[in-house]
Amino acid sequence: MSLEKIFADVFALQASTVNDQLELASIPAWDSLTHMMLIVQLEDTYKIQLSGDEIADMKSVGDARRALQAHGATP
């Protein structure tokens, strides 16, 4: 599953609207609960464990992509 598809599924977005510049502030559904749903989906899909700092610093699709890449994942 692609990173864009994960974001689209978690936040009920059109996958075509998801890009690295998409930020938390522009997604009304992005709250603390959906943020944790996103983290669980990312960790399950890419078989990684994100640190607390990585989770807290994730404020855009690009941030998520960089965090995954730092763990050797190919989002």
Biopython code that builds the backbone (N, CA, C, O; Angstrom):
import numpy as np
from Bio.PDB.StructureBuilder import StructureBuilder

atoms = [
    (1, "MET", "N", (0.857, -1.187, 0.000)),
    (1, "MET", "CA", (0.000, 0.000, 0.000)),
    (1, "MET", "C", (0.895, 1.240, 0.000)),
    (1, "MET", "O", (1.865, 1.308, 0.755)),
    (2, "SER", "N", (0.575, 2.199, -0.831)),
    (2, "SER", "CA", (1.389, 3.404, -0.932)),
    (2, "SER", "C", (1.107, 4.353, 0.232)),
    (2, "SER", "O", (0.054, 4.291, 0.867)),
    (3, "LEU", "N", (2.066, 5.221, 0.489)),
    (3, "LEU", "CA", (1.908, 6.225, 1.537)),
    (3, "LEU", "C", (0.697, 7.103, 1.256)),
    (3, "LEU", "O", (-0.060, 7.442, 2.165)),
    (4, "GLU", "N", (0.522, 7.465, 0.001)),
    (4, "GLU", "CA", (-0.624, 8.304, -0.375)),
    (4, "GLU", "C", (-1.944, 7.597, -0.090)),
    (4, "GLU", "O", (-2.898, 8.220, 0.377)),
    (5, "LYS", "N", (-2.002, 6.291, -0.371)),
    (5, "LYS", "CA", (-3.215, 5.510, -0.121)),
    (5, "LYS", "C", (-3.499, 5.419, 1.374)),
    (5, "LYS", "O", (-4.654, 5.497, 1.794)),
    (6, "ILE", "N", (-2.455, 5.253, 2.174)),
    (6, "ILE", "CA", (-2.636, 5.192, 3.631)),
    (6, "ILE", "C", (-3.228, 6.507, 4.127)),
    (6, "ILE", "O", (-4.207, 6.502, 4.875)),
    (7, "PHE", "N", (-2.646, 7.630, 3.720)),
    (7, "PHE", "CA", (-3.180, 8.933, 4.135)),
    (7, "PHE", "C", (-4.619, 9.098, 3.663)),
    (7, "PHE", "O", (-5.476, 9.557, 4.419)),
    (8, "ALA", "N", (-4.884, 8.726, 2.414)),
    (8, "ALA", "CA", (-6.239, 8.855, 1.868)),
    (8, "ALA", "C", (-7.229, 8.028, 2.676)),
    (8, "ALA", "O", (-8.330, 8.495, 2.968)),
    (9, "ASP", "N", (-6.854, 6.811, 3.039)),
    (9, "ASP", "CA", (-7.748, 5.940, 3.805)),
    (9, "ASP", "C", (-7.987, 6.471, 5.215)),
    (9, "ASP", "O", (-9.128, 6.531, 5.674)),
    (10, "VAL", "N", (-6.921, 6.853, 5.896)),
    (10, "VAL", "CA", (-7.046, 7.300, 7.298)),
    (10, "VAL", "C", (-7.839, 8.598, 7.394)),
    (10, "VAL", "O", (-8.660, 8.761, 8.298)),
    (11, "PHE", "N", (-7.599, 9.515, 6.472)),
    (11, "PHE", "CA", (-8.224, 10.840, 6.580)),
    (11, "PHE", "C", (-9.391, 11.053, 5.616)),
    (11, "PHE", "O", (-9.876, 12.175, 5.469)),
    (12, "ALA", "N", (-9.845, 9.980, 4.957)),
    (12, "ALA", "CA", (-10.982, 10.045, 4.022)),
    (12, "ALA", "C", (-10.764, 11.119, 2.958)),
    (12, "ALA", "O", (-11.602, 11.996, 2.751)),
    (13, "LEU", "N", (-9.603, 11.022, 2.284)),
    (13, "LEU", "CA", (-9.246, 11.961, 1.225)),
    (13, "LEU", "C", (-9.188, 11.236, -0.116)),
    (13, "LEU", "O", (-9.111, 10.009, -0.166)),
    (14, "GLN", "N", (-9.226, 11.991, -1.177)),
    (14, "GLN", "CA", (-8.960, 11.444, -2.500)),
    (14, "GLN", "C", (-7.447, 11.224, -2.586)),
    (14, "GLN", "O", (-6.680, 12.141, -2.292)),
    (15, "ALA", "N", (-7.009, 10.037, -2.980)),
    (15, "ALA", "CA", (-5.575, 9.741, -3.063)),
    (15, "ALA", "C", (-4.856, 10.730, -3.979)),
    (15, "ALA", "O", (-3.689, 11.051, -3.754)),
    (16, "SER", "N", (-5.544, 11.208, -5.001)),
    (16, "SER", "CA", (-4.928, 12.140, -5.946)),
    (16, "SER", "C", (-4.603, 13.497, -5.312)),
    (16, "SER", "O", (-3.821, 14.267, -5.869)),
    (17, "THR", "N", (-5.197, 13.792, -4.154)),
    (17, "THR", "CA", (-4.931, 15.076, -3.486)),
    (17, "THR", "C", (-3.795, 14.980, -2.480)),
    (17, "THR", "O", (-3.400, 15.990, -1.897)),
    (18, "VAL", "N", (-3.264, 13.784, -2.267)),
    (18, "VAL", "CA", (-2.224, 13.571, -1.257)),
    (18, "VAL", "C", (-0.856, 13.738, -1.895)),
    (18, "VAL", "O", (-0.507, 13.030, -2.840)),
    (19, "ASN", "N", (-0.077, 14.694, -1.360)),
    (19, "ASN", "CA", (1.296, 14.898, -1.809)),
    (19, "ASN", "C", (2.148, 15.307, -0.606)),
    (19, "ASN", "O", (1.615, 15.543, 0.478)),
    (20, "ASP", "N", (3.449, 15.389, -0.789)),
    (20, "ASP", "CA", (4.353, 15.652, 0.332)),
    (20, "ASP", "C", (4.097, 16.989, 1.019)),
    (20, "ASP", "O", (4.460, 17.157, 2.183)),
    (21, "GLN", "N", (3.484, 17.936, 0.328)),
    (21, "GLN", "CA", (3.223, 19.247, 0.925)),
    (21, "GLN", "C", (1.946, 19.289, 1.762)),
    (21, "GLN", "O", (1.695, 20.270, 2.463)),
    (22, "LEU", "N", (1.148, 18.240, 1.694)),
    (22, "LEU", "CA", (-0.103, 18.203, 2.452)),
    (22, "LEU", "C", (0.217, 18.196, 3.945)),
    (22, "LEU", "O", (0.925, 17.311, 4.425)),
    (23, "GLU", "N", (-0.302, 19.176, 4.678)),
    (23, "GLU", "CA", (0.018, 19.359, 6.092)),
    (23, "GLU", "C", (-1.182, 19.144, 6.989)),
    (23, "GLU", "O", (-2.333, 19.252, 6.569)),
    (24, "LEU", "N", (-0.878, 18.839, 8.231)),
    (24, "LEU", "CA", (-1.872, 18.629, 9.276)),
    (24, "LEU", "C", (-2.906, 19.763, 9.296)),
    (24, "LEU", "O", (-4.108, 19.508, 9.370)),
    (25, "ALA", "N", (-2.449, 20.978, 9.230)),
    (25, "ALA", "CA", (-3.344, 22.133, 9.340)),
    (25, "ALA", "C", (-4.384, 22.184, 8.228)),
    (25, "ALA", "O", (-5.435, 22.802, 8.395)),
    (26, "SER", "N", (-4.106, 21.542, 7.095)),
    (26, "SER", "CA", (-5.050, 21.598, 5.980)),
    (26, "SER", "C", (-5.984, 20.393, 5.920)),
    (26, "SER", "O", (-6.790, 20.285, 4.995)),
    (27, "ILE", "N", (-5.888, 19.487, 6.892)),
    (27, "ILE", "CA", (-6.750, 18.305, 6.930)),
    (27, "ILE", "C", (-7.611, 18.374, 8.197)),
    (27, "ILE", "O", (-7.122, 18.070, 9.285)),
    (28, "PRO", "N", (-8.869, 18.762, 8.074)),
    (28, "PRO", "CA", (-9.726, 18.896, 9.257)),
    (28, "PRO", "C", (-9.822, 17.611, 10.083)),
    (28, "PRO", "O", (-9.963, 17.675, 11.304)),
    (29, "ALA", "N", (-9.749, 16.462, 9.441)),
    (29, "ALA", "CA", (-9.890, 15.187, 10.153)),
    (29, "ALA", "C", (-8.616, 14.776, 10.900)),
    (29, "ALA", "O", (-8.626, 13.790, 11.638)),
    (30, "TRP", "N", (-7.531, 15.516, 10.717)),
    (30, "TRP", "CA", (-6.263, 15.149, 11.349)),
    (30, "TRP", "C", (-6.260, 15.673, 12.785)),
    (30, "TRP", "O", (-5.918, 16.827, 13.042)),
    (31, "ASP", "N", (-6.647, 14.803, 13.706)),
    (31, "ASP", "CA", (-6.612, 15.132, 15.135)),
    (31, "ASP", "C", (-5.748, 14.075, 15.825)),
    (31, "ASP", "O", (-5.127, 13.254, 15.151)),
    (32, "SER", "N", (-5.702, 14.086, 17.140)),
    (32, "SER", "CA", (-4.817, 13.161, 17.855)),
    (32, "SER", "C", (-5.205, 11.702, 17.627)),
    (32, "SER", "O", (-4.329, 10.840, 17.551)),
    (33, "LEU", "N", (-6.486, 11.414, 17.519)),
    (33, "LEU", "CA", (-6.921, 10.036, 17.301)),
    (33, "LEU", "C", (-6.539, 9.555, 15.896)),
    (33, "LEU", "O", (-5.982, 8.468, 15.741)),
    (34, "THR", "N", (-6.837, 10.356, 14.889)),
    (34, "THR", "CA", (-6.494, 9.928, 13.537)),
    (34, "THR", "C", (-4.978, 9.927, 13.331)),
    (34, "THR", "O", (-4.463, 9.160, 12.517)),
    (35, "HIS", "N", (-4.271, 10.775, 14.058)),
    (35, "HIS", "CA", (-2.804, 10.762, 13.985)),
    (35, "HIS", "C", (-2.290, 9.398, 14.457)),
    (35, "HIS", "O", (-1.406, 8.817, 13.827)),
    (36, "MET", "N", (-2.830, 8.894, 15.545)),
    (36, "MET", "CA", (-2.394, 7.587, 16.048)),
    (36, "MET", "C", (-2.855, 6.465, 15.119)),
    (36, "MET", "O", (-2.152, 5.464, 14.976)),
    (37, "MET", "N", (-4.003, 6.609, 14.495)),
    (37, "MET", "CA", (-4.446, 5.618, 13.510)),
    (37, "MET", "C", (-3.467, 5.592, 12.329)),
    (37, "MET", "O", (-3.140, 4.527, 11.806)),
    (38, "LEU", "N", (-3.009, 6.768, 11.921)),
    (38, "LEU", "CA", (-2.020, 6.870, 10.853)),
    (38, "LEU", "C", (-0.728, 6.163, 11.259)),
    (38, "LEU", "O", (-0.173, 5.388, 10.480)),
    (39, "ILE", "N", (-0.254, 6.423, 12.461)),
    (39, "ILE", "CA", (0.997, 5.826, 12.938)),
    (39, "ILE", "C", (0.891, 4.298, 12.947)),
    (39, "ILE", "O", (1.799, 3.610, 12.481)),
    (40, "VAL", "N", (-0.199, 3.778, 13.470)),
    (40, "VAL", "CA", (-0.392, 2.320, 13.512)),
    (40, "VAL", "C", (-0.377, 1.747, 12.099)),
    (40, "VAL", "O", (0.261, 0.726, 11.845)),
    (41, "GLN", "N", (-1.077, 2.403, 11.188)),
    (41, "GLN", "CA", (-1.120, 1.920, 9.806)),
    (41, "GLN", "C", (0.262, 1.954, 9.169)),
    (41, "GLN", "O", (0.646, 1.011, 8.477)),
    (42, "LEU", "N", (1.015, 3.030, 9.394)),
    (42, "LEU", "CA", (2.365, 3.133, 8.833)),
    (42, "LEU", "C", (3.273, 2.052, 9.405)),
    (42, "LEU", "O", (3.997, 1.387, 8.664)),
    (43, "GLU", "N", (3.234, 1.878, 10.718)),
    (43, "GLU", "CA", (4.089, 0.874, 11.356)),
    (43, "GLU", "C", (3.724, -0.537, 10.899)),
    (43, "GLU", "O", (4.612, -1.352, 10.648)),
    (44, "ASP", "N", (2.445, -0.831, 10.789)),
    (44, "ASP", "CA", (2.011, -2.154, 10.336)),
    (44, "ASP", "C", (2.387, -2.405, 8.873)),
    (44, "ASP", "O", (2.879, -3.480, 8.528)),
    (45, "THR", "N", (2.157, -1.429, 8.037)),
    (45, "THR", "CA", (2.414, -1.586, 6.607)),
    (45, "THR", "C", (3.901, -1.722, 6.305)),
    (45, "THR", "O", (4.307, -2.572, 5.513)),
    (46, "TYR", "N", (4.706, -0.879, 6.943)),
    (46, "TYR", "CA", (6.134, -0.844, 6.630)),
    (46, "TYR", "C", (6.995, -1.630, 7.615)),
    (46, "TYR", "O", (8.220, -1.644, 7.502)),
    (47, "LYS", "N", (6.351, -2.284, 8.580)),
    (47, "LYS", "CA", (7.051, -3.146, 9.552)),
    (47, "LYS", "C", (8.197, -2.414, 10.249)),
    (47, "LYS", "O", (9.331, -2.892, 10.296)),
    (48, "ILE", "N", (7.865, -1.241, 10.788)),
    (48, "ILE", "CA", (8.840, -0.425, 11.510)),
    (48, "ILE", "C", (8.229, 0.026, 12.824)),
    (48, "ILE", "O", (7.044, -0.187, 13.077)),
    (49, "GLN", "N", (9.047, 0.651, 13.658)),
    (49, "GLN", "CA", (8.545, 1.277, 14.877)),
    (49, "GLN", "C", (9.077, 2.704, 14.921)),
    (49, "GLN", "O", (10.286, 2.923, 14.988)),
    (50, "LEU", "N", (8.176, 3.657, 14.885)),
    (50, "LEU", "CA", (8.543, 5.065, 14.927)),
    (50, "LEU", "C", (8.787, 5.490, 16.368)),
    (50, "LEU", "O", (8.130, 5.009, 17.291)),
    (51, "SER", "N", (9.735, 6.394, 16.547)),
    (51, "SER", "CA", (10.029, 6.912, 17.885)),
    (51, "SER", "C", (8.991, 7.963, 18.271)),
    (51, "SER", "O", (8.260, 8.473, 17.422)),
    (52, "GLY", "N", (8.940, 8.271, 19.533)),
    (52, "GLY", "CA", (8.037, 9.314, 20.015)),
    (52, "GLY", "C", (8.295, 10.650, 19.344)),
    (52, "GLY", "O", (7.362, 11.374, 18.998)),
    (53, "ASP", "N", (9.587, 10.974, 19.161)),
    (53, "ASP", "CA", (9.935, 12.229, 18.499)),
    (53, "ASP", "C", (9.471, 12.236, 17.046)),
    (53, "ASP", "O", (8.957, 13.247, 16.566)),
    (54, "GLU", "N", (9.646, 11.118, 16.340)),
    (54, "GLU", "CA", (9.205, 11.041, 14.948)),
    (54, "GLU", "C", (7.696, 11.206, 14.860)),
    (54, "GLU", "O", (7.189, 11.883, 13.966)),
    (55, "ILE", "N", (6.992, 10.596, 15.774)),
    (55, "ILE", "CA", (5.530, 10.699, 15.793)),
    (55, "ILE", "C", (5.105, 12.129, 16.062)),
    (55, "ILE", "O", (4.214, 12.648, 15.389)),
    (56, "ALA", "N", (5.732, 12.773, 17.040)),
    (56, "ALA", "CA", (5.372, 14.148, 17.401)),
    (56, "ALA", "C", (5.730, 15.141, 16.299)),
    (56, "ALA", "O", (5.041, 16.144, 16.114)),
    (57, "ASP", "N", (6.810, 14.861, 15.567)),
    (57, "ASP", "CA", (7.268, 15.786, 14.525)),
    (57, "ASP", "C", (6.560, 15.599, 13.187)),
    (57, "ASP", "O", (6.778, 16.381, 12.262)),
    (58, "MET", "N", (5.726, 14.586, 13.071)),
    (58, "MET", "CA", (5.054, 14.292, 11.814)),
    (58, "MET", "C", (3.877, 15.244, 11.620)),
    (58, "MET", "O", (2.813, 15.081, 12.218)),
    (59, "LYS", "N", (4.101, 16.244, 10.764)),
    (59, "LYS", "CA", (3.081, 17.261, 10.546)),
    (59, "LYS", "C", (2.694, 17.399, 9.077)),
    (59, "LYS", "O", (1.911, 18.275, 8.710)),
    (60, "SER", "N", (3.255, 16.520, 8.239)),
    (60, "SER", "CA", (2.922, 16.549, 6.809)),
    (60, "SER", "C", (3.198, 15.171, 6.209)),
    (60, "SER", "O", (3.820, 14.314, 6.836)),
    (61, "VAL", "N", (2.727, 14.985, 5.001)),
    (61, "VAL", "CA", (3.005, 13.738, 4.286)),
    (61, "VAL", "C", (4.508, 13.610, 4.064)),
    (61, "VAL", "O", (5.065, 12.520, 4.190)),
    (62, "GLY", "N", (5.158, 14.712, 3.737)),
    (62, "GLY", "CA", (6.608, 14.705, 3.538)),
    (62, "GLY", "C", (7.347, 14.277, 4.792)),
    (62, "GLY", "O", (8.326, 13.535, 4.712)),
    (63, "ASP", "N", (6.887, 14.738, 5.957)),
    (63, "ASP", "CA", (7.497, 14.319, 7.227)),
    (63, "ASP", "C", (7.364, 12.815, 7.410)),
    (63, "ASP", "O", (8.306, 12.153, 7.845)),
    (64, "ALA", "N", (6.206, 12.279, 7.083)),
    (64, "ALA", "CA", (5.978, 10.840, 7.210)),
    (64, "ALA", "C", (6.905, 10.080, 6.267)),
    (64, "ALA", "O", (7.490, 9.066, 6.648)),
    (65, "ARG", "N", (7.036, 10.569, 5.042)),
    (65, "ARG", "CA", (7.901, 9.919, 4.057)),
    (65, "ARG", "C", (9.352, 9.897, 4.556)),
    (65, "ARG", "O", (10.025, 8.871, 4.462)),
    (66, "ARG", "N", (9.825, 11.014, 5.080)),
    (66, "ARG", "CA", (11.205, 11.088, 5.575)),
    (66, "ARG", "C", (11.418, 10.166, 6.773)),
    (66, "ARG", "O", (12.475, 9.547, 6.894)),
    (67, "ALA", "N", (10.432, 10.070, 7.655)),
    (67, "ALA", "CA", (10.546, 9.190, 8.816)),
    (67, "ALA", "C", (10.630, 7.743, 8.365)),
    (67, "ALA", "O", (11.440, 6.976, 8.886)),
    (68, "LEU", "N", (9.806, 7.366, 7.406)),
    (68, "LEU", "CA", (9.830, 5.998, 6.894)),
    (68, "LEU", "C", (11.165, 5.699, 6.218)),
    (68, "LEU", "O", (11.741, 4.630, 6.421)),
    (69, "GLN", "N", (11.649, 6.628, 5.425)),
    (69, "GLN", "CA", (12.928, 6.437, 4.734)),
    (69, "GLN", "C", (14.076, 6.298, 5.728)),
    (69, "GLN", "O", (15.025, 5.554, 5.483)),
    (70, "ALA", "N", (13.990, 7.014, 6.855)),
    (70, "ALA", "CA", (15.031, 6.932, 7.879)),
    (70, "ALA", "C", (15.092, 5.514, 8.480)),
    (70, "ALA", "O", (16.112, 5.111, 9.040)),
    (71, "HIS", "N", (14.001, 4.779, 8.356)),
    (71, "HIS", "CA", (13.941, 3.389, 8.859)),
    (71, "HIS", "C", (14.200, 2.381, 7.743)),
    (71, "HIS", "O", (14.055, 1.176, 7.944)),
    (72, "GLY", "N", (14.584, 2.874, 6.569)),
    (72, "GLY", "CA", (14.892, 1.985, 5.459)),
    (72, "GLY", "C", (13.690, 1.541, 4.647)),
    (72, "GLY", "O", (13.811, 0.696, 3.760)),
    (73, "ALA", "N", (12.535, 2.109, 4.946)),
    (73, "ALA", "CA", (11.313, 1.768, 4.209)),
    (73, "ALA", "C", (11.276, 2.553, 2.895)),
    (73, "ALA", "O", (11.875, 3.623, 2.781)),
    (74, "THR", "N", (10.574, 2.014, 1.922)),
    (74, "THR", "CA", (10.394, 2.688, 0.638)),
    (74, "THR", "C", (8.916, 3.025, 0.470)),
    (74, "THR", "O", (8.144, 2.234, -0.071)),
    (75, "PRO", "N", (8.534, 4.213, 0.944)),
    (75, "PRO", "CA", (7.110, 4.598, 0.876)),
    (75, "PRO", "C", (6.677, 4.989, -0.533)),
    (75, "PRO", "O", (5.516, 5.334, -0.748)),
]
sb = StructureBuilder()
sb.init_structure("model")
sb.init_model(0)
sb.init_chain("A")
sb.init_seg("    ")
for serial, (resi, resn, name, xyz) in enumerate(atoms, 1):
    if name == "N":
        sb.init_residue(resn, " ", resi, " ")
    sb.init_atom(name, np.array(xyz, "f"), 0.0, 1.0, " ", f" {name:<3s}", serial, name[0])
structure = sb.get_structure()
